[in-house]
């Protein structure tokens, strides 16, 4: 299974990037982070729409699309792992996770997603979301392998 994370904004050097890289390197699944930065001064809806186009351009053909959004479902780590395991067992080769910018995700993009996932009711910095997602992907892989990393 291959993982793509398409995200609005770009990492700089810092603890968030280091944390993301720590968990991304632990994964046996290939993972690719594609970031898009838009310096244009646009209104909120225009910005969401333009970001949606760019983010979707990074999604491999046939990939399951997972949108990270505060309106999404909150899954336990085991439920998240189970969902990924089910897709893997169905022969899905690619998962694509979408992380929007400060204005959130375009509603049309959210409607296209197979899963809309929330990391909780709090608002998180978008750079932290990359790191938290990478850790949860590593945790899901560990759960599916029966590795003791997940003790919860």
N, C-alpha and C positions, 0 to 999 in steps of 0.2 A: 504494500500500500504506500502510495506517495502522498505527501501532505504539501499543500500550498497555502501560505498565509498571505493574503493581499491586504495591504493596510494603507490608509491615508496617513500622510506625514512620514517623516524620516527620523530614524535613530541617529543620535550623535553618540559620541563616546560617553560612557557613564555607567552607573550601576544597573540601570534597566537593561541596557544592551548586554552587559556582562551576564546578568541573570538569564536573559533569553538564550544567549549562546551556550551557557552551562547546560541547560535542559535540551536544547536543540541538538547538541553534540552527543548527548546520552541516548537519543532515539536511534533505534535501528531502522525505522522507517525514514526514507529520504524526506527531508523537509527543505522547502524553499520559501524565503521571505521576499516578497515583491512589494516595494514601497513606492508610493506616488505622492509627490509634493506638488501642491498647486499654490503658487505665489499670487495668483490673480485675486483681485478684490471683487468678489461676487456676492450677490445676495444669498441668503441661506438656502433657498430652494435651488437656485442655479448651481451653487456650490455642491449640494447633495447630488444633483443630477450629473454634473461633470465628474464628480468622484465615482459615482456608480458606473459610468462608462469605463473609466480607467480601471477600477477594481475588477469589473467583469472581464476586461480584456486579459487579465492575468489568470483567469480560471481555465484549466485544461478542459478540452472537449470531453463530455461524458462524466465530469466530476460531480460528486455530490456537493451542493453548495450549502454551507453553514454560515449564517449571518450572526455576528455577535451584536446584540442589541439589548438594551435594558427592558424592553417589552417581551423578551423571549422567555423560554422555559428555563427554570433553574433545575439542573440535574445534579444528583450526587455523583461523586467520582465513579462509583460502581455502575450507575445507570449510563453515564457518559461512555465508559469502557464497553458496556454491553452494546450500546448503539453502534459504536465503531466496530466491535466484533461482528455484529450482525451484517454490517455493510461489507466487511472483509469477507465473511463467509458467503455472501451473495455474489462475490467476484468483483466488487467495486475496486477499481485500481487507484482512483484519485479522490481525495477529499480536499475541498477548498474552503478555507475559513476567511471571512470578510470582516475587516475592522474598519469602520468609518472614521470620519474626522470629527471635529468639534461640534458640527451641526447635526451629527447623527447620520444614519443611513437613509437613503432614498426609499420611500415606501414601495416603489415598484421592485426594487432589488430585494427587499424583505419578502415580498410576495413570491418571488422566484425561488427562495431558499427552501430546501428540504427540511431544514431545522433552523429555528431562530433560538439562539442560546443566550442566556443571561448569566453573567458571573456573579449575580447577586443584585439586590436592590440599590446598592450604593453606586455612585458614579466613580469610575476609575480613570486615572490618566491613561490615555491611549497607548503610550509607550509601556506602561505597566501591564496592560492587557496582553501585549505580545508575550511578555515573560510569563504571566499567569497561564496563558493558553499553552505555551510550550511545556510548562510544568505539568499541566493536566493531561497533555498528550503523552508525556513520558509516564505519568502515573497510570493512564489507561493502558498503555503498552505493558507496564509491569503487572497490572491486574490480570490482563489477558494471558500473560505468560505464567502466572502464579508466583511471581517474584515477591519477596517480602517487603519491598519498598512501601507499598500501601498497607498500613496496619489498621486503618479506620473501620 
